[in-house]
Amino acid sequence: MFGIGLQELIVILLIVLLLFGGKKIPELSRSLGAAIRELRKGFSDPLEPDSKNDKHKSRA
């Protein structure tokens, strides 16, 4: 896993805990999960042209 061992991973997690605190970490993980879901959704959906923007571009 990217050349990171168990000891390095523990040190990184402790630093994150010290920086953000215990109350902020669940909120950060939820927002990270939501961002990953949106990214996957964006990659899986086919590209659909926005008809509203196309109409305004043709008039201008």
C-alpha positions, 0 to 999 in steps of 0.5 A: 500500500504505497510503501507505507507500513503499519508504524507509519500509518499509526503515526499519520493517524495520530497526527491527524487526531492531534490536528483535527480532534476527535469530534471533527474526524467523523465529519471529515470522513463523511464529507470525504465519502460523499466526495468519493461517491459524487466522483464515482457517480460523475464517471459512471454517468454518460455525458448529457448536454445541458439543453438550457446552456445550449439554447443560451449559447446559440442566441448570443 
